[in-house]
Amino acid sequence: MKSLPYQNVSCGVTSMRSINLFVEERGHQVFLNALLRRLAKHYEISIEITFSTAKGGHGKVLSKLKEYITELLDEQENLPDLLIVSTDGNCKGFLVRKQEIDITIKGFTGQIVYAIPDPHIERWLLLDSAAFKKILGKGCNAPAQKCERGLYKRLLLEAVRQAGVRPLLGGIEYTEDLVDAMDLGTLERKEASLGKLLKDLRHKFQEWERAEQITSEGPSNKSSEAETPQP
C-alpha cells in the first residue's frame, strides 16, 4: 500500500475522507485519481487516497485482493471511508465481475464501490470526442464494444497519433486532462459501465457533502441532488 501525497485534496472543511483504491493496473489508478480529485473539488470534500496495484490480470487481482482484505479486517479500526475495487470487465460484464469480487471480499463490512471498465479501461478514454478534441486538438470516434484483446490500447494509441501528438506512454499519459474535460453527466446517462461508477461516486460524495453541511454554519448553495458535476 502506498500513499499518494499529491492526491490529498483539501477544500477547507473539517473531515478528511479516506479512499483506498485497489486496482488492476496503473491505467485504472490514474483514471480514478483524476475522477476523485474532480469530484472532491466540486463537492468541497477533503480526501486522502491510497492505492494498491495487482499487476498480472484479473486472476492476480482476486488473489491479491483477498490478501489485502485480510489485512484490512485485521485492522478494523482503520477501515477507509470508501474502498474502490477496479478491474477490467473483459466482456464478462459488471454483474459477473462484481460477484467475483464479492466472494473474494466476504466479511468486509466497509463501504465499497466497483469500477469495472467493460471491456478495458482505455475504452473509457475514447468515449467523449469533445473532451478528446479539447485536450489533443482532434476528436476521436467512440469505439464499439468488442472483446478483442489489446484492441482499445491500440485504438487509443491511434487516436492520439491521428491528433498529431506523439504518445510516449500509449496515450494513457493524457488521462488526467481527459477526465477533467469529460462531460460526466452525459456519460453517466449513456455509458453503462462508466455510468454505473459515476452514479455510485456521485451518491457517495453527495452523502459526504450532506454530512459536512450538518456540521457547518449553513447549507451549501449547491444542490446535493444535482446531476454529475460539470465544473
C-alpha positions, 0 to 999 in steps of 0.5 A: 500500500502506498500513499499518494501525497499529491492526491490529498485534496483539501477544500477547507472543511473539517473531515478528511475522507479516506479512499483506498483504491485497489486496482488492476493496473496503473491505467485504472489508478490514474483514471480514478485519481483524476475522477476523485480529485474532480469530484472532491473539488466540486463537492468541497470534500477533503480526501486522502487516497491510497492505492494498491496495484495487482499487476498480472490480470484479473486472476492476480487481482482476486488473489491479491485482493483477498490478501489485502482484505485480510489485512484490512479486517485485521485492522478494523479500526482503520477501515477507509471511508470508501474502498474502490475495487477496479478491474477490467470487465473483459466482456464478462460484464459488471454483474459477473465481475462484481460477484467475483469480487464479492466472494473474494471480499466476504466479511468486509463490512466497509463501504465499497464501490466497483469500477469495472471498465467493460471491456478495458479501461482505455475504452473509457478514454475514447468515449467523449470526442469533445473532451478528446478534441479539447485536450489533443486538438482532434476528436476521436470516434467512440469505439464499439464494444468488442472483446478483442484483446489489446484492441482499445490500447491500440485504438487509443494509441491511434487516436492520439497519433491521428491528433498529431501528438506523439504518445510516449506512454500509449496515450494513457499519459493524457488521462488526467486532462481527459477526465477533467474535460469529460462531460460526466453527466452525459456519460453517466446517462449513456455509458453503462459501465462508466455510468454505473461508477459515476452514479455510485461516486456521485451518491457517495460524495453527495452523502459526504457533502450532506454530512459536512453541511450538518456540521457547518454554519449553513447549507451549501448553495449547491444542490446535493441532488444535482446531476454529475458535476460539470465544473 
